């Protein structure tokens, strides 16, 4: 009975259990791949059973037959004894061959059957080894991609953790700065309220002394003359209040915010260059540049491609340092790449001051005294990069700065390099619009802090 069922579920062309059976208009069913092979061979859409020409180029799938074949195959596999998978399902012979045309294992009987007429065969072990090699080659780029993805995921995890650390560290810095400002404002408030109370005490004391100063005898002596004067001037108006005994309100609240801002400039600082810790060398402290494993290259947050810029640098007693500007194309993370043509800088090396530029890689700069504080001035449009000490000009690079430039600082010495803050000055706000905008900005911050 089982043999009969297997025969009923077998393709008339390949004599194997149907795979993706399709139904022809003549009611015969064949495997989809077998029908395509037959049609290519005959060059016509003819049924291999009844030779009738099919009117359909794409016959529909015989779903009922397909489900029956899948159920039969599953049941047969479950009934099969261990090791039977190596045997041919049709001839119960060892599967030693591989049909290259059908891309499936076959036995020696299959090789001689009608299903495999004129087909090419290879030993199954040989084909398996070849397929393993091909699969290994195909898997190699995928394995490399998998490693990259795993590495990227690890980097993402590290970046995520680093971001959390950055947030906490930056939050502490912000709180520290605002705590400093709050402490300053609280002291200012206490000092001004103390001055107000002191004036109140002084004025109250003065008023009481004036009231008691007039003795009774003097009052009686002047009483009669005072009455006569009042009678002679009946239309005399009410006396004005004297301003002397009153609190000088204008002194305490007049331009209060501006006065506070004037005092605040002593506790706040402005740096002409803002450094980006994300592009700094790992051995760098942002507040000051100290020695690392290599020289450190710092970048401003946006670089310089227009305008005039300047900043002061304290190189201290360092025996080896470099400062200036570098092109954006320089590697600004990790190990520094000092290829010629990518930087303009002045440095101290082995006791000599030297200049480095694309046109002249190394040139000695004559300096009469030891440099400790240097001002760097960059004029992008004018094409000049100049270095000054507090007393004189040191060196100037001239050229065409057509690409974006970034701040460059480096040291291999224990002595730190520091970028000094600018001194905040107050000018006539009626003639200096920039100062007016800066003043309004500070006043806005102060008013918000006070409120």
Order of alpha helices (4+ residues) and beta strands (2+ residues): alpha-beta-beta-alpha-beta-alpha-beta-beta-alpha-beta-alpha-alpha-alpha-alpha-alpha-beta-beta-beta-beta-beta-beta-beta-beta-beta-beta-alpha
